[in-house]
Amino acid sequence: MTTREIGNIGEDYTAAYLEKQGCEIVCRNFCIRGGELDIVAKKGDVLHIVEVKTRKAGALTGGEEAITPVKISRIIKAANAYLAKADEELSCVFDVAVVELRGGKVTDFKYIQRAFTA
């Protein structure tokens, strides 16, 4: 399984979770030079910028450990670019989803609301 395939499984699972929570998926994989947003979801007047970290079971580093200050600055940069294109003013929160896979199936899922601020 490629890294992209692993990531897609985690993002699909997270998007489905968000929809069950009443969110509308507005955008996936928004990219700018030097940054990317995995999922942008809207619930009411709040945009949830969601970073998804998917790992195979037993990986040496966990998904939460991959949310470094450099990663956060890239996410914020991409979020600012996304918000500049948005037609409406919305408040924005940064969430993190950590997904663990075994044999291509999700075995653990953790959703951290407001994991960091801009």
C-alpha positions as CSV (number, residue, x, y, z in Angstrom):
1,M,0.0,0.0,0.0
2,T,1.4,3.4,-1.0
3,T,1.6,6.3,1.4
4,R,-1.0,8.1,-0.7
5,E,-3.4,5.1,-0.5
6,I,-2.9,5.0,3.3
7,G,-3.6,8.8,3.5
8,N,-6.7,8.5,1.3
9,I,-8.2,5.8,3.6
10,G,-7.6,8.1,6.6
11,E,-9.1,11.1,4.9
12,D,-12.1,9.2,3.6
13,Y,-12.8,7.9,7.1
14,T,-12.4,11.3,8.6
15,A,-14.7,13.0,6.0
16,A,-17.4,10.3,6.8
17,Y,-17.0,11.0,10.5
18,L,-17.4,14.8,10.0
19,E,-20.5,14.3,7.9
20,K,-22.0,12.1,10.6
21,Q,-21.3,15.0,13.0
22,G,-23.3,17.3,10.8
23,C,-20.5,19.0,8.9
24,E,-20.5,19.7,5.2
25,I,-17.3,18.8,3.4
26,V,-16.4,22.0,1.5
27,C,-13.0,21.0,0.1
28,R,-10.4,18.3,0.2
29,N,-6.7,18.6,-0.5
30,F,-6.6,22.3,-1.1
31,C,-3.0,23.0,-2.1
32,I,-0.8,26.1,-2.4
33,R,2.9,26.3,-2.7
34,G,4.3,25.3,0.7
35,G,1.0,24.1,2.2
36,E,-2.0,21.9,2.0
37,L,-5.3,21.5,3.8
38,D,-6.5,17.9,4.0
39,I,-10.2,18.6,4.7
40,V,-12.2,21.8,5.0
41,A,-15.5,21.2,6.6
42,K,-18.3,23.7,7.5
43,K,-20.7,23.4,10.4
44,G,-22.9,26.4,10.9
45,D,-20.7,29.5,10.6
46,V,-17.5,27.7,11.5
47,L,-14.9,26.2,9.2
48,H,-13.0,23.2,10.5
49,I,-9.6,23.0,8.9
50,V,-8.7,19.3,9.5
51,E,-5.2,17.8,9.3
52,V,-5.4,14.1,8.9
53,K,-2.5,11.9,10.0
54,T,-2.8,8.3,9.1
55,R,-0.4,5.6,10.3
56,K,0.0,1.9,10.0
57,A,-0.4,0.1,13.4
58,G,3.0,-0.1,15.1
59,A,4.5,2.9,13.3
60,L,7.5,4.4,15.0
61,T,5.9,7.8,15.3
62,G,2.3,8.6,16.0
63,G,0.2,11.0,14.0
64,E,0.1,13.6,16.8
65,E,3.9,13.7,16.9
66,A,3.8,14.8,13.2
67,I,2.0,18.0,14.0
68,T,5.2,20.1,14.4
69,P,5.5,23.9,14.5
70,V,6.7,23.8,10.9
71,K,3.6,21.7,9.9
72,I,1.3,24.1,11.8
73,S,2.8,27.1,10.1
74,R,2.2,25.5,6.6
75,I,-1.4,24.7,7.5
76,I,-2.0,28.2,8.7
77,K,-0.5,29.6,5.5
78,A,-2.8,27.4,3.4
79,A,-5.8,28.3,5.5
80,N,-5.1,32.0,5.0
81,A,-5.0,31.5,1.3
82,Y,-8.2,29.4,1.4
83,L,-10.0,32.0,3.5
84,A,-8.9,34.8,1.1
85,K,-10.8,33.0,-1.7
86,A,-13.9,32.3,0.4
87,D,-17.1,34.2,-0.5
88,E,-18.1,34.6,3.2
89,E,-16.6,35.5,6.5
90,L,-16.4,32.5,8.8
91,S,-14.6,31.7,11.9
92,C,-12.0,29.0,11.6
93,V,-10.8,26.3,13.9
94,F,-7.9,23.8,13.4
95,D,-8.6,20.2,14.2
96,V,-6.5,17.1,13.9
97,A,-7.6,13.5,13.1
98,V,-5.3,10.6,13.9
99,V,-6.1,7.4,12.1
100,E,-4.5,4.0,12.6
101,L,-4.7,1.2,10.1
102,R,-4.0,-2.5,10.2
103,G,-4.4,-4.4,7.0
104,G,-5.9,-1.4,5.2
105,K,-8.7,-1.1,7.8
106,V,-9.2,1.6,10.4
107,T,-8.4,0.2,13.9
108,D,-8.2,3.4,15.9
109,F,-9.5,6.9,15.4
110,K,-8.9,10.0,17.4
111,Y,-10.4,13.4,16.6
112,I,-8.9,16.5,18.4
113,Q,-11.0,19.6,18.1
114,R,-9.2,22.9,18.2
115,A,-5.8,21.2,18.3
116,F,-3.9,24.4,17.7
117,T,-4.6,28.1,17.0
118,A,-3.3,30.5,14.4
